[in-house]
Amino acid sequence: MSLELYAAFIAATVALVLPPGPNAAPITANSIAYGRRFRSQSLEQARQRSSKLC
């Protein structure tokens, strides 16, 4: 494997891993607005929704 191809692979991997998922914005907003307890509920609801998709 050439160095250029390996660098492109690493760059693509980082580009796919770094952005937050679609649930990150609502969970963060709810955490700031309503506190830690509501964040836990939001995380659990997001986990349940994503498990239904699988």
CORPE-V907694 format. One record per residue. RES is the residue in three letters. OMEGA is omega in whole degrees, -180 to 180 (999 if undefined). Layout:
# CORPE-V907694
RES	OMEGA
RES	OMEGA
This chain:
# CORPE-V907694
MET	-179
SER	-180
LEU	180
GLU	179
LEU	178
TYR	178
ALA	177
ALA	177
PHE	179
ILE	180
ALA	179
ALA	178
THR	179
VAL	-180
ALA	179
LEU	-175
VAL	-173
LEU	-176
PRO	178
PRO	179
GLY	-178
PRO	-179
ASN	-173
ALA	-178
ALA	179
PRO	180
ILE	178
THR	180
ALA	179
ASN	178
SER	-179
ILE	-175
ALA	-170
TYR	175
GLY	-172
ARG	-178
ARG	-180
PHE	177
ARG	179
SER	178
GLN	180
SER	178
LEU	180
GLU	178
GLN	178
ALA	179
ARG	180
GLN	179
ARG	-179
SER	178
SER	177
LYS	180
LEU	-178
CYS	999
